[in-house]
Amino acid sequence: MFKLLLLSLVLLQNNCSSSRPGSLNPNQQEEMEKAGANAEPEQTKVVGVTEQVPIAQGITGKVLWVSGNKMPSPDAPQSSGRRGIQRTLYIYELTNSRQVTTIDGVFHIDIQANLVTQVVTDASGNFTVSLKPGRYSLFTKEDKGLYANLFDGENNIFPVKVEEGQVTNVEFLINYNAHY
C-alpha cells in the first residue's frame, strides 16, 4: 500500500514538472552523431530465446506488454493479459528522477546519466545482458520517450542491482495503455 501511495506521489510530482523537447543530453547526441545517423550503437545486442547464453553476472528477464481494461469484473474471467513484446531495453547508470525530464509521469527524456548498454529483446520479450556489479536503471524505447514506471523510495527510476557473481531476474511491465 505504501509503495502505491509513493508511486502516486512521484507520478504527480513528475507530471507537474515542465517538459522540453529532445530525449538525449548533449553528450549522448554527440555520440550518436559520431556513430552516424543510421548506425546502431556498438553496445546493441540482439538476444533471442534460442540464442540466450548463460551469463555469470548481469541481468536476465522479460519485457511484458499490458493494455486494455484491467478492472475486476464478476462477468469477465480474470486473465493476466500480459504478453512478451520485443523492445529495445536501455540500461543506464542508476538514474534519479532529478536527472530526467518526465512526461506523463512515466516517459523520460533528457536523461543526465551515462548509457551503459542497450539490448533488443526477442519477440517474446526475453533478454539477457552481462554487466559489472553495480546499480542500474532500465528503460524501454516508446513513442513518447524512454519508459519506466517503477521508482524506489529515493526516486531512483527502475533500479536494478547487480551483485558480484549473481544474475538478477527482472520483469519489466509496460502498462501505460492499461486501465486499472
Summary of the structure (lengths in Angstrom):
residues: 180
radius of gyration: 16.8
end to end distance: 15.2
largest distance: 56.6
contacts: 499
relative contact order: 0.25
helix: 16%
strand: 40%
